[in-house]
Amino acid sequence: MADESRAPGTGASLDGVRIVSLDVRWNTGAQTALGDRIGIAAMPLVRDRVESREHVVHSNQPATPDETTRLGISDGVVEVDLAAAPADVERIVILAFVQPRANAPKRTLDEVSSLDVSVRDDATGREITRSGNLASAAGPVSALVVAEVVRGDAGWRVEFTGRGYEAGLDAAMQQAGSRL
């Protein structure tokens, strides 16, 4: 198990990991209506762009076409097959977002009491690292980049981000044309 939580802007190496599981958890306290509206998405980026809408993984699109980035069996889990990821994928952005509802008040992630990410080696179940509470960094946003799985010269690593978007998942996808 990881020995400490990491703050936004920090990360850890994924050296030797074939499939990484990112388990995003949140606590809304008594606000069950808010908890039911929180979703998770993942976007593999090539040259800081999402290739197509089919490459945005979320509840209606549970995997990329090549299935290297997919939702896990449990709610809030994203799995990334690092060994099989296409060579041009530079990073995979993991977001938590509030799903909009018609005739319902706008909700934001700063209403969540805790939001964290546990990163595990899928083969062994070993926790590699864990974020600190990202809800404190959220502010009044409806989408938050909670982690990025980044390919570098030294291999893959995970970084905890905490960067938010006021206009939700759609705004985050539109921003994927530039650096998220």
LOGUMAR-907347 format. One record per residue (C-alpha): residue number from 1; x, y, z. Coordinates in steps of 0.05 Angstrom, whole numbers, m for minus. Example, Ala and Ser with C-alpha at 12.3 -4.5 7.8 and 13.67 -1.06 7.14 Angstrom:
2
<site><koldren>1</koldren><u>246</u><v>m90</v><w>156</w></site>
<site><koldren>2</koldren><u>273</u><v>m21</v><w>143</w></site>
# end
This chain:
180
<site><koldren>1</koldren><u>0</u><v>0</v><w>0</w></site>
<site><koldren>2</koldren><u>23</u><v>71</v><w>m14</w></site>
<site><koldren>3</koldren><u>51</u><v>104</v><w>48</w></site>
<site><koldren>4</koldren><u>25</u><v>174</v><w>36</w></site>
<site><koldren>5</koldren><u>m28</u><v>214</v><w>0</w></site>
<site><koldren>6</koldren><u>m4</u><v>262</v><w>m54</w></site>
<site><koldren>7</koldren><u>m26</u><v>333</v><w>m66</w></site>
<site><koldren>8</koldren><u>m47</u><v>361</v><w>m133</w></site>
<site><koldren>9</koldren><u>14</u><v>373</v><w>m177</w></site>
<site><koldren>10</koldren><u>49</u><v>310</v><w>m153</w></site>
<site><koldren>11</koldren><u>53</u><v>240</v><w>m180</w></site>
<site><koldren>12</koldren><u>87</u><v>172</v><w>m181</w></site>
<site><koldren>13</koldren><u>121</u><v>125</v><w>m229</w></site>
<site><koldren>14</koldren><u>82</u><v>67</v><w>m260</w></site>
<site><koldren>15</koldren><u>146</u><v>29</v><w>m277</w></site>
<site><koldren>16</koldren><u>133</u><v>m45</v><w>m285</w></site>
<site><koldren>17</koldren><u>57</u><v>m38</v><w>m286</w></site>
<site><koldren>18</koldren><u>20</u><v>m68</v><w>m346</w></site>
<site><koldren>19</koldren><u>m52</u><v>m48</v><w>m329</w></site>
<site><koldren>20</koldren><u>m65</u><v>8</v><w>m280</w></site>
<site><koldren>21</koldren><u>m132</u><v>18</v><w>m244</w></site>
<site><koldren>22</koldren><u>m151</u><v>88</v><w>m221</w></site>
<site><koldren>23</koldren><u>m206</u><v>85</v><w>m169</w></site>
<site><koldren>24</koldren><u>m240</u><v>152</v><w>m162</w></site>
<site><koldren>25</koldren><u>m282</u><v>158</v><w>m98</w></site>
<site><koldren>26</koldren><u>m324</u><v>214</v><w>m71</w></site>
<site><koldren>27</koldren><u>m366</u><v>229</v><w>m9</w></site>
<site><koldren>28</koldren><u>m426</u><v>274</v><w>m14</w></site>
<site><koldren>29</koldren><u>m450</u><v>262</v><w>57</w></site>
<site><koldren>30</koldren><u>m526</u><v>267</v><w>61</w></site>
<site><koldren>31</koldren><u>m530</u><v>297</v><w>m10</w></site>
<site><koldren>32</koldren><u>m548</u><v>232</v><w>m45</w></site>
<site><koldren>33</koldren><u>m578</u><v>270</v><w>m104</w></site>
<site><koldren>34</koldren><u>m509</u><v>300</v><w>m118</w></site>
<site><koldren>35</koldren><u>m475</u><v>232</v><w>m110</w></site>
<site><koldren>36</koldren><u>m521</u><v>202</v><w>m163</w></site>
<site><koldren>37</koldren><u>m500</u><v>256</v><w>m213</w></site>
<site><koldren>38</koldren><u>m425</u><v>247</v><w>m208</w></site>
<site><koldren>39</koldren><u>m392</u><v>210</v><w>m265</w></site>
<site><koldren>40</koldren><u>m322</u><v>191</v><w>m288</w></site>
<site><koldren>41</koldren><u>m292</u><v>200</v><w>m357</w></site>
<site><koldren>42</koldren><u>m225</u><v>185</v><w>m389</w></site>
<site><koldren>43</koldren><u>m194</u><v>216</v><w>m451</w></site>
<site><koldren>44</koldren><u>m132</u><v>187</v><w>m485</w></site>
<site><koldren>45</koldren><u>m97</u><v>245</v><w>m519</w></site>
<site><koldren>46</koldren><u>m53</u><v>245</v><w>m581</w></site>
<site><koldren>47</koldren><u>m15</u><v>311</v><w>m591</w></site>
<site><koldren>48</koldren><u>m60</u><v>341</v><w>m537</w></site>
<site><koldren>49</koldren><u>m124</u><v>323</v><w>m575</w></site>
<site><koldren>50</koldren><u>m179</u><v>272</v><w>m567</w></site>
<site><koldren>51</koldren><u>m182</u><v>233</v><w>m633</w></site>
<site><koldren>52</koldren><u>m258</u><v>230</v><w>m633</w></site>
<site><koldren>53</koldren><u>m319</u><v>226</v><w>m587</w></site>
<site><koldren>54</koldren><u>m312</u><v>150</v><w>m589</w></site>
<site><koldren>55</koldren><u>m246</u><v>159</v><w>m552</w></site>
<site><koldren>56</koldren><u>m280</u><v>193</v><w>m492</w></site>
<site><koldren>57</koldren><u>m295</u><v>138</v><w>m442</w></site>
<site><koldren>58</koldren><u>m355</u><v>149</v><w>m397</w></site>
<site><koldren>59</koldren><u>m420</u><v>113</v><w>m377</w></site>
<site><koldren>60</koldren><u>m448</u><v>114</v><w>m449</w></site>
<site><koldren>61</koldren><u>m381</u><v>96</v><w>m481</w></site>
<site><koldren>62</koldren><u>m347</u><v>47</v><w>m433</w></site>
<site><koldren>63</koldren><u>m283</u><v>36</v><w>m473</w></site>
<site><koldren>64</koldren><u>m241</u><v>66</v><w>m528</w></site>
<site><koldren>65</koldren><u>m247</u><v>30</v><w>m596</w></site>
<site><koldren>66</koldren><u>m182</u><v>m8</v><w>m581</w></site>
<site><koldren>67</koldren><u>m205</u><v>m22</v><w>m509</w></site>
<site><koldren>68</koldren><u>m139</u><v>1</v><w>m479</w></site>
<site><koldren>69</koldren><u>m176</u><v>53</v><w>m436</w></site>
<site><koldren>70</koldren><u>m241</u><v>29</v><w>m405</w></site>
<site><koldren>71</koldren><u>m287</u><v>34</v><w>m346</w></site>
<site><koldren>72</koldren><u>m275</u><v>m19</v><w>m293</w></site>
<site><koldren>73</koldren><u>m326</u><v>m67</v><w>m266</w></site>
<site><koldren>74</koldren><u>m337</u><v>m23</v><w>m204</w></site>
<site><koldren>75</koldren><u>m366</u><v>47</v><w>m208</w></site>
<site><koldren>76</koldren><u>m312</u><v>101</v><w>m209</w></site>
<site><koldren>77</koldren><u>m256</u><v>57</v><w>m236</w></site>
<site><koldren>78</koldren><u>m217</u><v>70</v><w>m300</w></site>
<site><koldren>79</koldren><u>m169</u><v>18</v><w>m325</w></site>
<site><koldren>80</koldren><u>m112</u><v>33</v><w>m374</w></site>
<site><koldren>81</koldren><u>m72</u><v>m21</v><w>m409</w></site>
<site><koldren>82</koldren><u>m5</u><v>15</v><w>m411</w></site>
<site><koldren>83</koldren><u>30</u><v>m42</v><w>m449</w></site>
<site><koldren>84</koldren><u>m22</u><v>m41</v><w>m505</w></site>
<site><koldren>85</koldren><u>m35</u><v>34</v><w>m509</w></site>
<site><koldren>86</koldren><u>m23</u><v>60</v><w>m580</w></site>
<site><koldren>87</koldren><u>47</u><v>90</v><w>m587</w></site>
<site><koldren>88</koldren><u>18</u><v>159</v><w>m605</w></site>
<site><koldren>89</koldren><u>m22</u><v>165</v><w>m540</w></site>
<site><koldren>90</koldren><u>17</u><v>213</v><w>m497</w></site>
<site><koldren>91</koldren><u>m30</u><v>216</v><w>m437</w></site>
<site><koldren>92</koldren><u>m97</u><v>195</v><w>m411</w></site>
<site><koldren>93</koldren><u>m137</u><v>247</v><w>m374</w></site>
<site><koldren>94</koldren><u>m184</u><v>223</v><w>m319</w></site>
<site><koldren>95</koldren><u>m241</u><v>269</v><w>m299</w></site>
<site><koldren>96</koldren><u>m296</u><v>271</v><w>m247</w></site>
<site><koldren>97</koldren><u>m357</u><v>310</v><w>m269</w></site>
<site><koldren>98</koldren><u>m427</u><v>329</v><w>m248</w></site>
<site><koldren>99</koldren><u>m478</u><v>305</v><w>m299</w></site>
<site><koldren>100</koldren><u>m527</u><v>361</v><w>m317</w></site>
<site><koldren>101</koldren><u>m601</u><v>347</v><w>m308</w></site>
<site><koldren>102</koldren><u>m658</u><v>383</v><w>m340</w></site>
<site><koldren>103</koldren><u>m700</u><v>424</v><w>m291</w></site>
<site><koldren>104</koldren><u>m650</u><v>411</v><w>m235</w></site>
<site><koldren>105</koldren><u>m605</u><v>463</v><w>m202</w></site>
<site><koldren>106</koldren><u>m533</u><v>466</v><w>m224</w></site>
<site><koldren>107</koldren><u>m488</u><v>427</v><w>m177</w></site>
<site><koldren>108</koldren><u>m413</u><v>433</v><w>m170</w></site>
<site><koldren>109</koldren><u>m356</u><v>390</v><w>m144</w></site>
<site><koldren>110</koldren><u>m340</u><v>438</v><w>m87</w></site>
<site><koldren>111</koldren><u>m404</u><v>410</v><w>m54</w></site>
<site><koldren>112</koldren><u>m368</u><v>343</v><w>m46</w></site>
<site><koldren>113</koldren><u>m335</u><v>333</v><w>22</w></site>
<site><koldren>114</koldren><u>m281</u><v>287</v><w>m6</w></site>
<site><koldren>115</koldren><u>m256</u><v>265</v><w>m74</w></site>
<site><koldren>116</koldren><u>m194</u><v>222</v><w>m81</w></site>
<site><koldren>117</koldren><u>m160</u><v>173</v><w>m128</w></site>
<site><koldren>118</koldren><u>m127</u><v>107</v><w>m110</w></site>
<site><koldren>119</koldren><u>m79</u><v>80</v><w>m163</w></site>
<site><koldren>120</koldren><u>m68</u><v>5</v><w>m165</w></site>
<site><koldren>121</koldren><u>m29</u><v>m46</v><w>m204</w></site>
<site><koldren>122</koldren><u>m86</u><v>m87</v><w>m234</w></site>
<site><koldren>123</koldren><u>m46</u><v>m152</v><w>m235</w></site>
<site><koldren>124</koldren><u>m28</u><v>m152</v><w>m161</w></site>
<site><koldren>125</koldren><u>m80</u><v>m105</v><w>m130</w></site>
<site><koldren>126</koldren><u>m23</u><v>m67</v><w>m97</w></site>
<site><koldren>127</koldren><u>m36</u><v>6</v><w>m85</w></site>
<site><koldren>128</koldren><u>18</u><v>47</v><w>m119</w></site>
<site><koldren>129</koldren><u>m3</u><v>115</v><w>m94</w></site>
<site><koldren>130</koldren><u>m64</u><v>155</v><w>m72</w></site>
<site><koldren>131</koldren><u>m83</u><v>228</v><w>m81</w></site>
<site><koldren>132</koldren><u>m101</u><v>273</v><w>m24</w></site>
<site><koldren>133</koldren><u>m171</u><v>304</v><w>m21</w></site>
<site><koldren>134</koldren><u>m179</u><v>337</v><w>m89</w></site>
<site><koldren>135</koldren><u>m247</u><v>366</v><w>m70</w></site>
<site><koldren>136</koldren><u>m212</u><v>421</v><w>m31</w></site>
<site><koldren>137</koldren><u>m179</u><v>444</v><w>m96</w></site>
<site><koldren>138</koldren><u>m242</u><v>439</v><w>m138</w></site>
<site><koldren>139</koldren><u>m277</u><v>505</v><w>m128</w></site>
<site><koldren>140</koldren><u>m345</u><v>516</v><w>m161</w></site>
<site><koldren>141</koldren><u>m332</u><v>472</v><w>m222</w></site>
<site><koldren>142</koldren><u>m373</u><v>417</v><w>m253</w></site>
<site><koldren>143</koldren><u>m314</u><v>378</v><w>m282</w></site>
<site><koldren>144</koldren><u>m246</u><v>365</v><w>m251</w></site>
<site><koldren>145</koldren><u>m184</u><v>332</v><w>m279</w></site>
<site><koldren>146</koldren><u>m167</u><v>286</v><w>m221</w></site>
<site><koldren>147</koldren><u>m108</u><v>250</v><w>m252</w></site>
<site><koldren>148</koldren><u>m67</u><v>242</v><w>m316</w></site>
<site><koldren>149</koldren><u>m30</u><v>180</v><w>m337</w></site>
<site><koldren>150</koldren><u>29</u><v>208</v><w>m375</w></site>
<site><koldren>151</koldren><u>79</u><v>174</v><w>m421</w></site>
<site><koldren>152</koldren><u>149</u><v>202</v><w>m417</w></site>
<site><koldren>153</koldren><u>220</u><v>184</v><w>m435</w></site>
<site><koldren>154</koldren><u>226</u><v>145</v><w>m369</w></site>
<site><koldren>155</koldren><u>160</u><v>108</v><w>m380</w></site>
<site><koldren>156</koldren><u>90</u><v>118</v><w>m353</w></site>
<site><koldren>157</koldren><u>73</u><v>158</v><w>m291</w></site>
<site><koldren>158</koldren><u>9</u><v>183</v><w>m257</w></site>
<site><koldren>159</koldren><u>1</u><v>256</v><w>m238</w></site>
<site><koldren>160</koldren><u>m54</u><v>285</v><w>m194</w></site>
<site><koldren>161</koldren><u>m80</u><v>349</v><w>m224</w></site>
<site><koldren>162</koldren><u>m142</u><v>382</v><w>m193</w></site>
<site><koldren>163</koldren><u>m155</u><v>428</v><w>m253</w></site>
<site><koldren>164</koldren><u>m228</u><v>447</v><w>m260</w></site>
<site><koldren>165</koldren><u>m278</u><v>468</v><w>m314</w></site>
<site><koldren>166</koldren><u>m340</u><v>508</v><w>m299</w></site>
<site><koldren>167</koldren><u>m379</u><v>483</v><w>m360</w></site>
<site><koldren>168</koldren><u>m372</u><v>409</v><w>m345</w></site>
<site><koldren>169</koldren><u>m349</u><v>350</v><w>m386</w></site>
<site><koldren>170</koldren><u>m366</u><v>384</v><w>m452</w></site>
<site><koldren>171</koldren><u>m320</u><v>442</v><w>m436</w></site>
<site><koldren>172</koldren><u>m264</u><v>394</v><w>m417</w></site>
<site><koldren>173</koldren><u>m272</u><v>357</v><w>m483</w></site>
<site><koldren>174</koldren><u>m271</u><v>422</v><w>m522</w></site>
<site><koldren>175</koldren><u>m208</u><v>442</v><w>m485</w></site>
<site><koldren>176</koldren><u>m176</u><v>377</v><w>m507</w></site>
<site><koldren>177</koldren><u>m156</u><v>414</v><w>m570</w></site>
<site><koldren>178</koldren><u>m105</u><v>448</v><w>m527</w></site>
<site><koldren>179</koldren><u>m70</u><v>427</v><w>m463</w></site>
<site><koldren>180</koldren><u>m122</u><v>408</v><w>m410</w></site>
# end
